[in-house]
């Protein structure tokens, strides 16, 4: 999407000269001859950058800057002046101006300042996206045939701009695949913007995606750019796209077909260069038959279909996955890393993992917190299914059973003291404690009851 620059200056010659040089550089240029007109234009067009003269009749540049920053804090402003002083420059900077350029204008300096301002603006957007995804690890781990096949698919599709649809169970790694496609593509230096469609109320999803104009609906007290703006030049990942309404689906379909969109309450179509990757746990074919999903959108998205395999289909990857989760945990928490023995990994491979990668990661981190030693053995692995796993294990001698029983008792004593300590640290708030130690609240309740811990303190 071409950057839009607004020039606010009462001198026609300045507006003409700046417009010419900026248009030659590929920018879309708007102009206004007064502060009031500039604010109205900014309200209608939401430019990416404003070049603002200080000395103008009526509302001067500093007063205009102050109003702009109140109404449109996201817009970058560069001040220009023929009678600049240090005091004026300092005040403009305090009001939020990015730069201060003196007249007579050096067109080269103007272009450099404009390029720097827009680059900083893009870095801010990218940084915000990185912060949202800082806890995610996007590497595809494993060497099972399923993962090798996905890597091969990514190798073919990543260099293109084709839309992608990823199917798979919850927690099976659909977002990992989306990120791998983006990071292997020519768009990797641009943002990857993720929208969890099922987590946003239906009445807000279109505003979140496309942005809105001030007054477009009750509560829209200012202009807002949406995720499509943020993803320009990059990739937009729509997780659980099957949760969207048909009306929103049709707007996304129109964008894929035309490459443009409108903000809610707006009348101007905006162009953007975005690759769409969608994911779903639903059967979109059934939704189409029931009239809940657009067949046209389905065929547009399904240009390159992917399927994220469940963890039970690639149990041989559990070893490297566990190692990766261990590295992540101790990189985040510090301390000396622990080691899972082969027998511990073997026991993990005997479980069906209905929660897939997400469940495995939570279990591994729970074990790392609770296990007292650096070496994780089979005895440190909890009974994940709620049923005894010993039926699939080799019979043990009485001495072995006695040793295992003693180890189990020691581990349970440690776990009990650990839970009590964390409850005390959180003022005996069970929900907060469960969140801290990354244990389901119901599981924590069960452990509190089984260990006879008195929480009425």
C-alpha positions as CSV (number, residue, x, y, z in Angstrom):
1,X,0.0,0.0,0.0
2,X,1.5,3.4,-1.0
3,X,2.2,5.7,1.9
4,X,0.0,8.8,2.1
5,X,1.6,12.2,3.0
6,X,-0.3,15.3,3.8
7,X,1.3,18.8,3.3
8,X,-0.1,21.6,5.4
9,X,1.4,25.0,4.3
10,X,-0.2,28.3,3.3
11,X,2.4,28.9,0.6
12,X,1.2,27.4,-2.7
13,X,4.7,27.2,-4.2
14,X,5.9,25.1,-1.2
15,X,3.0,22.8,-1.6
16,X,3.6,22.4,-5.3
17,X,7.3,21.8,-4.9
18,X,6.9,19.2,-2.1
19,X,4.1,17.5,-3.9
20,X,6.1,17.1,-7.1
21,X,9.2,15.6,-5.4
22,X,7.2,13.3,-3.1
23,X,5.0,12.0,-6.0
24,X,8.2,11.3,-8.0
25,X,9.3,9.1,-5.1
26,X,6.0,7.1,-5.3
27,X,4.1,8.6,-2.4
28,X,0.4,9.6,-2.5
29,X,0.3,13.3,-1.7
30,X,-2.5,15.4,-0.3
31,X,-2.4,19.2,0.5
32,X,-4.1,21.8,2.6
33,X,-3.5,25.5,2.9
34,X,-4.5,26.0,6.5
35,X,-4.4,24.2,9.9
36,X,-8.2,23.8,10.0
37,X,-8.3,22.4,6.5
38,X,-5.4,20.1,7.3
39,X,-7.1,18.7,10.3
40,X,-10.3,18.0,8.2
41,X,-8.2,16.3,5.5
42,X,-6.4,14.2,8.2
43,X,-9.8,13.2,9.6
44,X,-11.0,12.0,6.1
45,X,-7.8,10.4,4.8
46,X,-5.8,9.3,7.8
47,X,-2.4,9.9,6.2
48,X,0.7,8.1,7.3
49,X,2.8,11.3,7.6
50,X,2.2,15.1,7.7
51,X,4.5,17.9,6.7
52,X,3.3,20.9,8.7
53,X,4.4,24.5,8.3
54,X,4.7,26.5,11.6
55,X,4.0,30.0,10.5
56,X,0.5,30.2,9.0
57,X,-2.4,32.7,9.3
58,X,-5.1,31.8,11.7
59,X,-4.3,28.6,13.5
60,X,-0.5,28.3,13.4
61,X,1.5,25.1,13.0
62,X,2.1,24.5,16.7
63,X,-1.6,24.8,17.6
64,X,-2.4,22.6,14.6
65,X,0.2,20.0,15.8
66,X,-1.3,20.0,19.3
67,X,-4.8,19.3,17.9
68,X,-3.5,16.6,15.5
69,X,-1.7,14.8,18.2
70,X,-4.8,14.7,20.4
71,X,-7.0,13.5,17.6
72,X,-4.6,11.3,15.6
73,X,-1.7,10.3,18.0
74,X,-0.6,7.6,15.6
75,X,0.2,10.0,12.7
76,X,3.8,11.1,12.4
77,X,4.4,14.9,11.9
78,X,7.4,16.7,10.5
79,X,7.5,20.5,11.1
80,X,8.8,22.9,8.5
81,X,9.6,26.6,9.1
82,X,11.3,29.6,7.5
83,X,11.7,31.4,10.9
84,X,12.6,28.6,13.2
85,X,14.1,29.2,16.6
86,X,15.5,26.7,19.1
87,X,12.6,27.4,21.4
88,X,10.1,26.7,18.7
89,X,11.8,23.5,17.7
90,X,11.9,22.3,21.4
91,X,8.2,23.1,21.8
92,X,7.3,21.2,18.6
93,X,9.3,18.2,19.8
94,X,7.6,18.2,23.1
95,X,4.3,18.3,21.3
96,X,5.2,15.1,19.5
97,X,6.8,16.3,16.2
98,X,9.2,13.7,14.7
99,X,11.6,16.3,13.0
100,X,12.1,20.0,12.4
101,X,13.2,21.2,8.9
102,X,14.1,24.8,8.2
103,X,13.3,26.8,5.0
104,X,14.6,27.2,2.4
105,X,13.9,23.5,2.1
106,X,16.6,21.0,1.1
107,X,14.6,18.5,-0.9
108,X,17.2,15.8,-0.1
109,X,16.8,16.5,3.6
110,X,13.0,16.3,3.3
111,X,13.2,12.9,1.5
112,X,15.6,11.6,4.1
113,X,13.5,12.8,7.0
114,X,10.3,11.4,5.4
115,X,11.9,8.0,4.8
116,X,13.2,7.8,8.4
117,X,9.9,8.8,9.8
118,X,8.0,6.1,7.8
119,X,10.6,3.5,8.6
120,X,10.3,4.2,12.4
121,X,6.6,4.0,12.1
122,X,6.8,0.6,10.5
123,X,9.3,-0.6,13.1
124,X,6.8,0.4,15.8
125,X,4.1,-1.7,14.2
126,X,6.5,-4.7,13.8
127,X,7.7,-4.3,17.4
128,X,4.1,-4.4,18.7
129,X,3.6,-7.6,16.8
130,X,6.8,-9.1,18.1
131,X,5.7,-8.3,21.7
132,X,2.4,-10.1,21.1
133,X,4.2,-13.2,19.9
134,X,7.3,-13.1,22.1
135,X,6.2,-16.3,24.0
136,X,5.7,-18.3,20.9
137,X,8.3,-20.5,19.4
138,X,7.7,-21.0,15.7
139,X,10.2,-23.6,14.8
140,X,8.8,-26.8,13.3
141,X,10.4,-29.5,15.5
142,X,10.7,-33.1,14.5
143,X,11.7,-35.5,11.6
144,X,8.6,-37.6,11.3
145,X,7.3,-38.2,7.8
146,X,4.4,-35.8,8.5
147,X,6.7,-32.9,9.4
148,X,9.1,-33.6,6.5
149,X,6.1,-33.4,4.2
150,X,5.0,-30.1,5.7
151,X,8.5,-28.7,5.3
152,X,8.4,-29.7,1.6
153,X,5.0,-28.0,1.1
154,X,6.3,-24.9,2.7
155,X,9.4,-24.9,0.4
156,X,7.0,-24.8,-2.6
157,X,4.4,-22.4,-1.4
158,X,6.5,-19.8,0.6
159,X,8.0,-18.0,-2.4
160,X,4.5,-17.3,-3.8
161,X,1.6,-15.1,-2.6
162,X,-1.0,-17.9,-2.8
163,X,-3.6,-18.0,0.0
164,X,-3.2,-21.0,2.3
165,X,-5.7,-22.9,4.4
166,X,-4.4,-25.0,7.4
167,X,-6.6,-27.6,9.0
168,X,-5.9,-29.4,12.2
169,X,-6.9,-30.1,15.8
170,X,-6.5,-27.6,18.6
171,X,-2.9,-27.3,19.6
172,X,-1.5,-29.2,16.6
173,X,0.7,-26.4,15.4
174,X,-1.3,-24.5,12.8
175,X,0.2,-21.2,13.8
176,X,3.7,-22.7,13.7
177,X,3.0,-23.7,10.0
178,X,1.7,-20.2,9.2
179,X,4.8,-18.5,10.7
180,X,7.1,-20.9,8.9
181,X,5.5,-20.0,5.6
182,X,5.8,-16.3,6.4
183,X,9.4,-16.6,7.6
184,X,10.4,-18.5,4.5
185,X,8.8,-16.0,2.1
186,X,9.9,-12.8,0.5
187,X,7.6,-11.1,3.0
188,X,9.6,-12.1,6.1
189,X,10.9,-8.6,6.7
190,X,7.4,-7.3,6.9
191,X,4.8,-8.0,9.7
192,X,3.1,-11.3,10.4
193,X,-0.2,-10.2,12.0
194,X,-2.3,-12.8,13.8
195,X,-6.0,-12.5,14.4
196,X,-7.7,-15.1,16.7
197,X,-11.1,-14.8,15.2
198,X,-12.9,-16.9,17.9
199,X,-11.5,-14.6,20.7
200,X,-13.0,-11.3,19.3
201,X,-16.7,-10.6,19.7
202,X,-18.6,-10.7,16.5
203,X,-19.7,-7.0,16.8
204,X,-16.0,-5.9,17.0
205,X,-14.3,-8.3,14.5
206,X,-14.8,-6.1,11.4
207,X,-13.4,-3.0,13.2
208,X,-10.5,-5.1,14.4
209,X,-9.8,-6.3,10.8
210,X,-10.5,-3.3,8.7
211,X,-10.4,-0.4,11.1
212,X,-13.1,2.3,11.4
213,X,-13.8,5.9,11.0
214,X,-14.8,8.2,13.9
215,X,-18.5,7.9,14.6
216,X,-18.9,4.7,12.5
217,X,-20.7,3.1,15.5
218,X,-21.4,3.8,19.1
219,X,-18.1,3.9,20.9
220,X,-16.1,4.8,17.8
221,X,-14.7,8.0,19.3
222,X,-11.7,8.2,17.1
223,X,-10.3,6.9,13.8
224,X,-8.6,3.5,14.0
225,X,-6.5,1.5,11.5
226,X,-7.1,-2.3,11.6
227,X,-5.1,-5.4,11.2
228,X,-5.2,-5.2,7.3
229,X,-3.3,-1.9,7.6
230,X,-0.8,-3.4,10.0
231,X,-0.2,-6.4,7.7
232,X,0.4,-4.4,4.5
233,X,3.4,-6.0,2.6
234,X,3.3,-8.9,5.0
235,X,1.0,-11.8,6.0
236,X,-2.3,-11.9,7.8
237,X,-3.0,-15.1,9.7
238,X,-6.7,-15.6,10.4
239,X,-7.0,-18.4,13.1
240,X,-10.4,-20.1,13.3
241,X,-11.7,-18.4,10.2
242,X,-14.8,-20.6,10.4
243,X,-16.0,-18.6,13.4
244,X,-16.5,-15.4,11.2
245,X,-19.9,-14.3,10.1
246,X,-20.9,-14.6,6.4
247,X,-20.8,-10.8,6.1
248,X,-17.2,-10.7,7.3
249,X,-16.3,-13.7,5.1
250,X,-17.5,-11.8,2.0
251,X,-15.4,-8.8,2.9
252,X,-12.3,-11.0,3.2
253,X,-13.2,-12.7,-0.1
254,X,-13.5,-9.3,-1.8
255,X,-10.1,-8.3,-0.5
256,X,-8.5,-11.5,-1.8
257,X,-10.1,-10.9,-5.2
258,X,-9.5,-7.1,-5.5
259,X,-6.7,-6.3,-3.1
260,X,-8.6,-3.5,-1.5
261,X,-10.9,-2.9,1.5
262,X,-12.9,-0.2,3.2
263,X,-12.8,0.9,6.9
264,X,-16.1,0.6,8.8
265,X,-18.0,3.8,8.1
266,X,-15.6,4.8,5.3
267,X,-16.2,5.5,1.6
268,X,-12.7,5.2,0.2
269,X,-11.2,1.9,-0.8
270,X,-7.7,1.3,0.4
271,X,-5.2,-0.9,-1.5
272,X,-3.0,-3.3,0.4
273,X,-0.5,-6.1,-0.5
274,X,-1.3,-8.9,2.0
275,X,-1.0,-12.7,1.9
276,X,-3.8,-14.4,3.6
277,X,-3.2,-17.6,5.6
278,X,-6.3,-19.1,7.4
279,X,-6.7,-21.9,9.8
280,X,-9.6,-23.9,11.2
281,X,-10.4,-26.9,13.4
282,X,-13.9,-27.0,11.8
283,X,-15.1,-29.0,8.8
284,X,-15.7,-26.1,6.4
285,X,-17.3,-28.5,3.9
286,X,-20.0,-29.2,6.5
287,X,-20.3,-25.5,7.2
288,X,-20.7,-24.8,3.5
289,X,-23.5,-27.4,3.2
290,X,-25.2,-25.8,6.2
291,X,-24.9,-22.3,4.7
292,X,-22.4,-21.1,7.4
293,X,-19.3,-20.7,5.3
294,X,-18.9,-19.1,1.8
295,X,-18.0,-21.6,-0.8
296,X,-16.3,-18.9,-2.9
297,X,-14.1,-17.9,0.1
298,X,-13.3,-21.6,0.7
299,X,-12.1,-22.2,-2.8
300,X,-10.0,-18.9,-2.7
301,X,-8.4,-19.9,0.5
302,X,-7.9,-23.5,-0.4
303,X,-5.4,-22.7,-3.2
304,X,-2.7,-24.5,-1.0
305,X,-4.2,-26.8,1.6
306,X,-2.1,-27.8,4.6
307,X,-3.0,-30.3,7.4
308,X,-1.3,-30.0,10.8
309,X,-0.9,-33.6,12.0
310,X,-2.0,-34.5,15.6
311,X,0.8,-35.3,18.0
312,X,-0.4,-38.9,18.3
313,X,0.3,-39.3,14.5
314,X,4.0,-38.4,15.1
315,X,4.9,-39.7,18.5
316,X,8.5,-40.2,17.3
317,X,8.9,-36.4,17.5
318,X,8.2,-36.3,21.2
319,X,11.9,-36.6,22.1
320,X,13.1,-33.4,20.1
321,X,9.9,-31.6,21.1
322,X,10.5,-32.2,24.8
323,X,14.1,-31.1,24.4
324,X,12.9,-27.9,22.7
325,X,10.4,-27.2,25.5
326,X,13.1,-27.8,28.2
327,X,15.4,-25.3,26.4
328,X,12.6,-22.7,26.2
329,X,11.7,-23.1,29.9
330,X,15.2,-22.7,31.3
331,X,16.0,-19.9,28.9
332,X,13.0,-18.1,30.3
333,X,13.2,-19.1,34.0
334,X,17.0,-19.5,34.4
335,X,18.8,-22.3,36.3
336,X,20.4,-25.5,35.3
337,X,18.5,-27.5,32.6
338,X,17.0,-30.9,33.4
339,X,17.3,-34.0,31.4
340,X,14.6,-36.5,30.4
341,X,15.8,-40.1,30.4
342,X,14.8,-42.4,27.5
343,X,12.4,-44.3,29.8
344,X,10.7,-41.0,30.6
345,X,10.3,-40.1,26.9
346,X,9.1,-43.6,26.2
347,X,6.3,-43.2,28.8
348,X,5.3,-39.9,27.2
349,X,5.0,-41.7,23.9
350,X,2.4,-44.1,25.4
351,X,-0.1,-41.3,25.8
352,X,-2.5,-40.2,23.0
353,X,-2.2,-36.4,23.6
354,X,-5.6,-35.1,22.8
355,X,-4.4,-31.6,23.5
356,X,-1.4,-32.1,21.1
357,X,1.6,-29.8,21.3
358,X,0.0,-27.4,23.7
359,X,-0.7,-30.2,26.2
360,X,2.8,-31.7,25.8
361,X,4.4,-28.3,26.5
362,X,2.2,-27.8,29.6
363,X,3.0,-31.3,30.9
364,X,6.7,-30.9,30.3
365,X,6.9,-27.5,32.2
366,X,4.8,-29.0,35.1
367,X,7.3,-31.8,35.4
368,X,10.2,-29.4,35.3
369,X,8.7,-27.4,38.1
370,X,7.7,-30.4,40.3
371,X,10.5,-32.9,39.7
372,X,13.1,-32.6,42.6
373,X,16.3,-33.7,40.7
374,X,18.0,-32.8,37.4
375,X,17.3,-36.2,35.9
376,X,13.7,-36.9,34.9
377,X,12.9,-40.6,35.0
378,X,9.7,-42.5,34.2
379,X,8.6,-42.2,37.8
380,X,8.5,-38.4,37.4
381,X,6.0,-38.7,34.6
382,X,2.4,-38.3,35.9
383,X,-0.4,-40.6,35.0
384,X,-1.7,-38.4,32.2
385,X,-4.7,-40.5,31.2
386,X,-6.1,-40.9,34.6
387,X,-5.7,-44.6,34.2
388,X,-2.7,-46.7,35.2
389,X,0.0,-46.9,32.5
390,X,1.8,-49.7,34.2
391,X,0.0,-52.3,32.2
392,X,2.1,-51.4,29.2
393,X,5.4,-51.4,31.2
394,X,7.6,-54.3,32.2
395,X,7.0,-56.1,35.4
396,X,9.2,-54.9,38.3
397,X,10.8,-56.9,41.1
398,X,9.6,-56.4,44.7
399,X,12.8,-54.5,45.4
400,X,12.2,-52.3,42.4
401,X,8.6,-51.7,43.4
402,X,9.7,-50.7,46.9
403,X,12.3,-48.3,45.5
404,X,9.7,-46.8,43.1
405,X,7.2,-46.5,45.9
406,X,9.8,-44.6,48.1
407,X,10.6,-42.3,45.1
408,X,6.9,-41.7,44.5
409,X,6.4,-40.8,48.1
410,X,9.3,-38.4,48.1
411,X,8.0,-36.8,44.9
412,X,4.5,-36.4,46.3
413,X,5.9,-34.9,49.5
414,X,7.9,-32.4,47.4
415,X,4.8,-31.6,45.3
416,X,2.7,-31.0,48.4
417,X,5.2,-28.6,49.8
418,X,5.6,-26.9,46.5
419,X,1.8,-26.3,46.1
420,X,1.6,-25.0,49.7
421,X,4.5,-22.6,49.1
422,X,2.9,-21.3,45.9
423,X,-0.5,-20.9,47.6
424,X,1.1,-18.9,50.4
425,X,2.9,-16.7,47.9
426,X,-0.5,-16.0,46.2
427,X,-2.5,-15.4,49.5
428,X,-4.2,-18.8,49.0
429,X,-5.8,-17.7,45.8
430,X,-6.3,-21.0,43.9
431,X,-7.0,-19.4,40.5
432,X,-3.9,-17.2,40.6
433,X,-1.7,-20.1,41.8
434,X,-3.0,-22.5,39.1
435,X,-2.1,-19.8,36.5
436,X,1.3,-19.3,38.0
437,X,2.3,-23.0,38.0
438,X,0.5,-23.6,34.7
439,X,-1.9,-26.2,36.0
440,X,-5.6,-26.5,35.2
441,X,-7.6,-25.1,38.1
442,X,-9.6,-28.3,38.4
443,X,-6.4,-30.3,38.6
444,X,-5.0,-28.1,41.3
445,X,-8.3,-28.5,43.3
446,X,-7.9,-32.3,43.0
447,X,-4.3,-32.2,44.2
448,X,-5.2,-29.9,47.2
449,X,-7.9,-32.4,48.1
450,X,-5.7,-35.5,47.7
451,X,-2.9,-34.0,49.7
452,X,-5.3,-32.8,52.5
453,X,-4.1,-29.2,52.2
454,X,-6.3,-26.8,54.2
455,X,-6.9,-23.7,52.1
456,X,-9.2,-22.0,54.7
457,X,-6.6,-19.8,56.2
